[in-house]
Structures are given as C-alpha cells and as structure tokens.
Amino acid sequence: MARTTLSSIFVPFLILLVIAITFFAELTPVSADLKMRKLGSHPSPPPPPLRAPPRHTRPPPPAIS
C-alpha cells in the first residue's frame, strides 16, 4: 500500500479550498447587490431632471389706440 504524505494531500486540499472560497464569495451579496434585491430584478429609474423655477414675466404694456 502506498504511503500518503502530507505534501501529497496538501496540494489537492489547497485547490479545493480555493474553489470553495471562490464559490462562497459568489454567493455573498455585496452592498450594491442588496439595493438591487430590495428593488427587484430591475434597477430604479434615474430621478427626473430638476425643472427651473418659472420666470415671472411682466404683462405686455397696454396697446395705445
């Protein structure tokens, strides 16, 4: 029977550990992803542009007849 040494087990274990960490990192939500989950699958539309306040114009002068 072949002897298994620590160095022969360490490399596959390290590879599996990296794969597991990568897999669980994909599952953990990021803060921006949390906002997307609250809103659903579609992001919120951009806010409407700010309108300039209406200008107060003087009425036209009365016509002289």
C-alpha positions as CSV (number, residue, x, y, z in Angstrom):
1,M,0.0,0.0,0.0
2,A,1.3,3.4,-0.9
3,R,2.1,5.9,1.8
4,T,0.3,9.2,1.7
5,T,2.4,12.1,2.8
6,L,1.3,15.5,3.9
7,S,2.7,17.1,0.8
8,S,0.7,14.9,-1.5
9,I,-2.5,15.7,0.3
10,F,-1.8,19.4,0.7
11,V,-2.0,20.4,-3.0
12,P,-5.5,19.0,-3.7
13,F,-6.7,20.3,-0.4
14,L,-5.4,23.8,-1.3
15,I,-7.1,23.6,-4.7
16,L,-10.4,22.6,-3.2
17,L,-10.1,25.3,-0.6
18,V,-9.6,28.0,-3.3
19,I,-12.6,26.6,-5.2
20,A,-14.8,26.6,-2.1
21,I,-13.8,30.2,-1.1
22,T,-14.5,31.4,-4.7
23,F,-17.9,29.7,-4.7
24,F,-19.0,31.2,-1.4
25,A,-17.7,34.6,-2.4
26,E,-20.1,34.4,-5.4
27,L,-23.0,33.7,-3.0
28,T,-22.4,36.5,-0.6
29,P,-24.2,39.7,-1.6
30,V,-22.4,43.0,-1.9
31,S,-24.0,46.2,-0.6
32,A,-24.9,47.4,-4.1
33,D,-26.4,44.0,-4.8
34,L,-28.6,44.4,-1.6
35,K,-30.1,47.5,-3.1
36,M,-30.9,45.6,-6.3
37,R,-32.5,42.8,-4.3
38,K,-34.7,45.3,-2.5
39,L,-35.9,46.9,-5.8
40,G,-36.4,43.6,-7.5
41,S,-34.7,42.5,-10.7
42,H,-34.9,45.9,-12.4
43,P,-32.9,48.9,-11.1
44,S,-34.7,52.1,-10.2
45,P,-35.1,54.7,-13.0
46,P,-33.0,57.8,-12.8
47,P,-34.5,60.7,-11.0
48,P,-36.3,63.3,-13.2
49,P,-34.3,66.4,-14.1
50,L,-34.8,69.4,-12.0
51,R,-37.0,72.0,-13.6
52,A,-36.0,75.6,-13.5
53,P,-38.5,77.7,-11.5
54,P,-41.0,79.6,-13.7
55,R,-39.9,83.0,-14.7
56,H,-42.2,85.9,-13.6
57,T,-42.7,88.0,-16.7
58,R,-44.4,91.3,-16.8
59,P,-47.6,91.6,-18.7
60,P,-47.3,93.3,-22.1
61,P,-47.9,97.1,-22.0
62,P,-51.4,98.1,-23.0
63,A,-51.8,98.9,-26.6
64,I,-52.5,102.6,-27.3
65,S,-55.3,103.0,-29.8
